[in-house]
Amino acid sequence: MKTRILKAGYLLALISLFSLFLYSYLAIPLWDYDFWWHMANGRYIVENQAVPDNDPFSYTSDLAENKNLFPRYQAVVLKQYWLAQVIFYLIYKTFGDAGMIFLRSILLTLALLFVYMGLKRDRIRLYVIFPLLFMAYFSLQSHIGERPVLFTVLFSVPCYLLLDNFRRTRGRSLLLLIPLMLLWANLHGGFIIGAAVIVTFILGETVDLLFKRVVYSKKDLRFFYQTTIIALAATLINPNGLDPLVVALTDLRFFTKDIQEYQQIFVLYWYKTQPVDPEYIGLLFLSLIVFFARGRKMPLTSVLLLIGLTAMSLSAVRFMGYYTLIGTLIVWPEIDHILTGLFNRRISRRAQDAMAVIFVVLMLVSFTGYFVMSGKFEMIKFGKASGKSVPVAAVDFIENNRIEGNLFNDFGFGGYVVWRLYPWKKNFIDTRSLNSIIIQEYTWIIDAAESSKGKKLIEGKAPLWQRLLEHYQVEIILLDSLRAGGDLPPILLKLLDDETWKPVFVDIISVVFVKNKDENRELISRYGISKEFVYDAIMARATQNAMVTGSPTHLIAIGDLFYKRGMMKESVTAYEYAVKRLPRSHSLRRRLEEIKKEFEKK
């Protein structure tokens, strides 16, 4: 009876925990910048019954002078996600925001469920599984966007489990690896991770076999090699063949060097642009323990995978989730082996069962308390993050007023622009980052560059950013009021001081400018707003973000806004707070000293 009650209690605790996970994911609105161009591409594929060969969404890519210098990279981005994009589009078309939020939440929760199944297979104690699942949940926080990468997050765990199960049991479930890899290769380019896991198993098991650390029958060995090789071959059945691997090894670094998720995690910790992830640091520490305490007794495959995943996670934030998910399944059976020996020698089985019940209850209560106190039990609204990352109102304004002319848009807003306005209006750029020439020119404009090499302009010559806007015949400008890092886009401040452009719309996340010309007189007269009002809107956002994150870049933005308004004392105060957050930044200290000197003169 006690055993039944204990099992029922464990089951209830598990259901409760996974319900917490699912609810917290459901409570997050659609927020990812990439989601909208994935949707636009899915719509294009459905309507045209073909994947695009060239970029249909950007007017800058149509120009002969902007011939793409990386055509293979462009082809991979345009075609690699086709199946995921079609799925996203059809679900969104049928069920709207709620449908996509449900899909995202189910995929993430299933990934956690597979982790649980792997830990349960290794007979890890439930009171140990609970915190491990919670750690895995936190590791997925960087993957909660509505992107095809969700399928890589999900598929990476069963890919490992299928191979590991065969290594242990010689079971024929390994055959499932073939359809899994075929499907994965048409959903997301991250199938390369799955291919790398397969190759690692082939290499590791072959070496262990040669050194007689494992024993396979000829039948099992033939089955293993045939199945894994067919699974690898199945990944070639996608619109790009081997190109995703070639691009990952050659072109990718050029396009990802300035994207935060591709930055090294300890660099972000150093500059305090990302909070420390205790679950990741903890797993790194445990991995070291396992290497030293159990390394020689572990299968070579497990050692190679752990080394490879650790190196990947250290090289880019993007890979931390995979390291935590698969690393947990590798590391914790070894840690459990160590702990079992200690517990069995010192604590009776009955006492261990009592401890287990107490631990499970305490953890369930504490996890529930965390979700409640952290605000993750907000009312589920099934909508877009219109106050954070999706410029719904700004695009509504452009569409409702049928503002004609080419649009220069913020990098992050480009996907939503084409989702809403294509084919009437194309964008300047979006987060696909397809064309290196456009990326460079966008950077010059957004940074309000005076010249391409930072040289002083000849008197009377227009700055580079103005010449580029003229070259592309830009009539409308849609900007995010703060950049992804939290600082002010320099072009925004320039435009507010330039009579050629007039702000006609502002909300908590975006600003719309139109060219000050006769065709826009009525629009400007009706909707024109003062630059002080724009400053106030940006200040409200920067202040709110600074209070939540404590990010030094938000404090710098506040300091710059005060400076522009002539409020020197307040600007100095904001910069002093920023310096406290980033004491090693010499450029920040220099800027603070410059403002102080100006303040003292006044």
N, C-alpha and C positions, 0 to 999 in steps of 0.2 A: 504493500500500500504506500509506504513511504517513497519507494522508487517511482511509482506512478505519479504521486503528487509532485515529486521533484521534477520529473520529465514534463508534466503539465505546466509547472511553473516556468521551466526553461523555455518551453514553446511559447507561452504567453509573453515572456520577456523578449524573445526574438521577434515576435509579431509586433510588439510595441516599438522595438528599436527600429525595425524596417519601416514601420508606419511613420515614425519621426523623420527618418531620412526622406521618404517620399513626400511628406507634407512640406518639408523645408524646401525641397526642389520645386514643388508646385507653386510655392509662394513667391518665387522669383519671376518677375516679368521678362518678356523678350527684350534683351538688351544688347546682344552681340552685333557689332558693326558688320561683320562678315555675313551674318545671316541673310541680309537683304539682297546682296548680289548673288548669293546662292539661290535665293528664291527667284530672282530675275532670270538667272540662267536656267533654272528648272522650268519656268514658264516658257522661255524661248525654246527649249528642247521639246516640250509637249506640243507647242503650237506649230513648230517647224518640222517636227519628227526627225530631228538631226541635232547632233552636238555642233556648236559653232566652230568654224575653222579660224575665224578672225574675231577680234573684239567688237561686238555690236553696240556696246554701251558708252563708249567714250569718243567724243568728237575729236579729241586731240590725236587719237591713234589713227585717224583717217588721213592725216596729212603726210605727204611723201617725205618731208624733211624729218619726220619722226619715225622712220623705219626702225623696227624693233631690232635691237642688237642681240637679243636673247630669244630667238624664235622658239627654241625647244622648251624653254621655261614657260613661255606664253601658252604653247600648245598643251603642256601638262596641266596648267591651272585652268584652262578653258574646258578641258575634257575629263580630267581625272575624277571628278566628284559627280559625274553625270547621274548615276543611279540615286545617290543620296539626295541630290538636288531635285530630281523628279519626285521622290518620296516626300520630301519637305513640301514641295509646291502642291502636290495633290492633297496632302493632309491639311495644309493651310487653306487651300481653296475650299475644302469640304467643311472643316471644323474651326477655321479661324485661329486666333491667338491661343485659345484653350487647347486645340488639337496639338499644336507644336510644343506647348509647355508640357502637356501630358507625355508626348513622345520623348522629349528631352529627359523628363523626370524618370520615366520607366527605364530608359537605357542606362542612366546613371545608377539607379537602384539595382538593376540586374547585374551591373558590374560588381557592386558590393555583395550581391547574393552569390555570385561565382566565387568571390574571395572567401565568403563564409563556407561554401561547399568544399573548397580546397583545404581550409583549416580544419573543418569537421572530418574530412577524409583522413587527416593526420592525427585525429583524436586529440586535438588541442582542447584543453578544458574551456568550458563555456565562459567562465569568468575571465579567462585570458582572451578569448575570441571577442568579447564585448569591447574592450578598449582598442583592440586591433581594428575592428570594424570602424570604430569612431575615428581612429587615425587615418584609415583609408578614406573615410568620408571627407575629412579635412583635406587630404591630398587631392581630392577631385574638385576642390573649389576653383582651381585654375582651369577646369574643363567644363564648367557649367554653362558655357555659351552654346547657342543654337547653331552648331556647325557640324559638318560631316565627321570631324575628329571624334565626335561622340561614339561613332561605330568603332574607331580604333581603340578607344578607352574600353569599350565593352569586349571586343573580340580578342584583345591582347591576353586577357585572363584565360578564357577557354582554350586558346591556342596553346598556352603553356601547360594547362592542365591535361589536355589530350595527349601531348607528348610525354609529360611526366607520368601519367597513368600507364602508358604503354611501357615506359622504362621500368615501372614497378610490377605490373601485372601481366604484360604481354597481351592486353585486351585488344579486340578488333574495333573498338570505338575510335581508334586512330583514323579510320576511314573518313570520319566526319571532318577531318582536317582539310580534305580536298574541296568540298563545297564551301567550307568556311573561308578558305583562302581565295577561291574564285569570287565569292560575293564581296569579300573585303577589298579586293583589288579594283572593284568597280564602284566602291563607296567612298574610299579615301586613300590618299597616297601613303598613309601610315601603315599600309599593308607591308611596307618594307621592314617595319619592326617585327611583324610576324615572320617574314622570310628570314630575318636575322636570327630569330629564336630557333627556327627549324634548322638552319645551317649550324647553329651552335650545338644543337642536340646531335646532329649527324657527326660533327667533329668530335664532340665530347665522348659520345658512346663508342665511336670508332677507336679512339685512343685508349679508352678504358678496356675495350675488348682486346686490343693488341697487348696491353699489359696485364691481361687476365684479371682485371678488377670486376668485370661483369661476365656473365655467361648467357649466350643466346643460342637457341637451336638454329639450324640452317633455315628452317621454315620461317621462324620469327624474324631472323635477320633479313631474309629476302623480303618479307612483308614490310618491315620497317623502312628499308631503303626504297623500295618501290613506291610506297605510300607517300613518303616525304618528298621524293623527287617529283612525283605526279602533282603533289600539292604546290611545290615551287613552280612547276610548269604552268599550273592553272592560273598563277598570278599574271602570266603574260597575256592572258585573254582579257585585255582591257584596251581602250582606245589608244593608249600610249605605249603599250608594250614595255620595254625596258627603260624608256625615257625617264620615268620618275626616279629610278635609281641613279641614272646618269646625272640628272639635274641636282639631286641631293648631294652628289659628290663633287659637282663642278660649279654650277651657277647659283645655288641656293644662298650661299653666304653673302653674295652681293645684295640680295633683296631683303635679307633678314637682319643685317648688321645693326640697324637702328630700332628694331622691334623689341619691346621689352621681354616678351616671352622667349626670345632667343638669346637673352643676355645670361651671363653666368650668375648663379644665385648668390654667391658670396660677394660679388661686386654690388648687387642690389642691396644686400644687407649692409655693406660698408657705407654706401651712400644713403642708407635709410629710406630708400624708395619702395621697399617692401618689408613688411614685418617678418620677423624670424618665425620659421615654421618648426615648432617643437617636435611634431611627429616626424618630420624629415630628418632633423638633426638626431633624434632618438634612434631612428632606423640606421643612420650612418654609424652611430656609435655601436649599436648591436651587431652590425655587419662586421666591424673590426673585431669584436669579441669572437664572433663565429669563425672568422678567418684564422685567428690564432688558436682558438680552443678546439675547433672541429674541422678545420680546412682539409687536413690530410685524410679524414674519414668521409668527407663529402664526395659525391659523384663529381667528376671533372666538369660535367655539363653545368651543374649548379654553381660551381666556382666561377666558370667562364661567364655565365649569365649574370651573376652578381657583380663581377668586375665590370662587365660591359655596361650594365644598367647604371651602376654607380658613376662610371665615367660619363655616360650620357646625361645623367641628372646634374652633374657638376658643370657640364658644358653649357646647358641651357635650361631655363625654368620650365620650358615646354615638356621636358622629359621627366620631370620629377614625379608626376602622377604614375607613370608606368613603372618607375623604380619602386615607388611605395607599394603599388598593387602586387606586382610579381615578386619584388624583394621580400614582402611580408610572407608570401607563400614559401620562399626559400629559407629565409632566416629563422622564422619562428618554430618550425619543427626542430631545428637544431637547438634553439634556446630552450624549447620544451624538454628536449632530451636531457639537457644539463639540469634544469630545474626539477625534473622528475626524480633524478637520482638524489638530489638534496632533500626533497619532500619525503620520499619513501623511507629515507634513513632516519628522519627526525620527527615526522608527523604521521600519526595513525591515519588509516583510510577514513575512519569515521569522522575524525576531526577535519580532514580535508573536505569531506562532503558538507559538513556544517559551514566551513569557511566559504565554500563555493556558493551556498545559498545566500549567505550574508553579503558576499561580494556582488553577486548578481543583483540583489535588491538595491544595494547602495549605488551601484553604477547606473541602474535604470533610473533611479530617483535623481541622481546627479545629472545624467544626460538630459532628462526631461527638464530639469531646472535650467540647464544651459540653453536649451532651445527657447524656453520661455523668456529668460532674462536677456538673451541676445537679440530678441525681436524676430526670431525665425518663425514664430507662431503668428505672424501677421495674417490678416484676412486675405485669403486667396482671391485675387481680382482678375486673373487671366487677361492681362493687357500688355501693352508695350511700356518700356522704360522711357516714357516721353519726357520725364524731368531729369534724365540722367545721360542718355546716349542716343535716343531716337528723336530726330528733329521733326516730329509730327506737325506741330503748329506752324513751323517755318515753311515746310513744304506745302502745307495747306494754303498758306498765305500766297506763295508763288503761284500755285495752281489756280486758286480762286480768282486771283487778279490777272491771270493769263499774261504774266510778265514775259515779254519776248526777249530773245537774244541769248547769246552763249553764257553759260553759267560757270563761274569758278567756285568750286566747293571745297570745304574741308575734307581732308583725306578720309576721315572716319565716316563722313556723311554721304560719300559717293554712292555706296550701295543702296541706301534708302532712297536717294534721288532717282536712280534708274528703276527701282522697284515701283515707285509711285508715278514717275513722270515719263518714262520711256514708252513709246518712241517719240512723243512730242518733244522731249528734252533729253539730251545726253549729258553725261557728267564730264568733268575735267580729269578726275582721277578717283580711284577708290582703293580699298585695301587689298585688291588683287595684286597691286604693284606690278603690272605687266611690263611696263616700258621704262627702261632706265633713263631715257631722255626726259620723259615727262616727270619722273620722280625728281630729277635734278632741278627742272624748271619750277616744279611745284615748291620745292624747298627754297629756291631763290625768292619766290613770291611770298610764301608764308613767313619767311624770315625778313621780308622787306629789304632784300639785298640791294645795295647801291650799285655794285658791279659784281661780275662773276668771280673776280680774284681779290675782292676787298680793297681795290685801289681807289684813290680819291677821284671823284668825277671831274671831268672838264666842266668849267663854268657854263651853265646854260643847258647842259645835257641832262635829260630825264634819267632818273634812277632805273636800274635794271627791272625792278618789279613792275614799274609803270609801263615800260616798253613791252614787257611780256604780256601784260593785260591787254595792251593795244594790239599786239601781234595776233592774239587769239580772239580779238574783237569781243572781249568780255563785257557784258551789259549788266549782269547780276552777280553778286558775291554772297555766298552762304558760308558763314564761319561758325565753328565751335568757339564759344567765348573763352574757353580754356583748352589748352592742349592736353594730350593724354597724360603727360607728366605732371600737369597741374599749373604750368606757367602760362603766361599770356602770349598769344601769337603776335609777334611784332607788327605784322601787317594790319592787325585790328586797330592798333593805336595810330598807325600812319593814316589809315582811311578816315578815322574820326577827325583828323586835322586837315584833310584834303577836301577842298571844295568840289573836286571832280566827282566825289561819291557822297551819297546821302543815306544814312540809316533809315529804313522804313519799317523795320520789325525787330523786336528783341524779346526774348523770354529768358528763362533761367539757364538755358544751355546754348542758345544760338542767336546770331545777329544776321540780318539780311540788309545788304546795301544795293542800291541801284545807281546807275550812272546818272549824273546830274545833266540831263539834256531835255530838249523840248518835248520829246515823246513821253517823258516821265514826269512832266510838270504836275499834272493832275494827281498822279500817284503820290508824289513827294508832298504836295500841298495837303493831301488827305491823311497820309500816314507818317509823314516825316517826324522824327523824334530828335531831341537834343542829345549831344554827346554826353552830357552830364547824366541823363537818364540811362544811357547805355553803361556808363561807369557804375552807376548804382546797381544795375542788374548783375553785372559781373562781380562787383564787390559782394553782393549777397551770396552768390554761388561760391566764390573763393572762401569767404568767411565760414560758410556752412561746411565746406569740405575740410577746411583747416581744423575745425572743431572736432570732426569725426576722425580724420586720419593723422592730424599733427604733422602732415607732410611739409617739409621746408619749402618746396616749390609753390605750394599754395600761399605760404606766408610771403614769399618773394612777390607773387602776383599781387597780394594785398599792398605790399610796400610800393610796387610800381604804380598801382592805381592811386594811392595817396600822393605819390610824387607827381603824377600827371595833373592832379587837382591842386597842386601847390601846398599840400598839407605835409610839410617837411618833418615836423615833429613826429607825426603818426607814422610817416614812412620809415623814419629811423627806428622807431619802436618795432615795427613789423620786421625789418631787416635784422634787428638784434635778436629777435626770437628765432629767425631763420638760421642765424649764425650759431645759436645754441644747439640747433638740431644738426647743423653741418659745420662743426668747428674746424674741419680740415680743408674747407673750401677757400682757397686763397682769392679766387675771383670774387666770391661773395663778400669776403672781408674788404677787398678793395672797393667794391661798390658801396658798401656801408660807409667807409671812410669818405668817399666822394660826396655822398648825401649829407653826411655830418658837416662837412666843410661848407657846403651850400647853405645848410641850415644856420650855421654859426655866422655866416656873412649877412644873412637876412636879419 
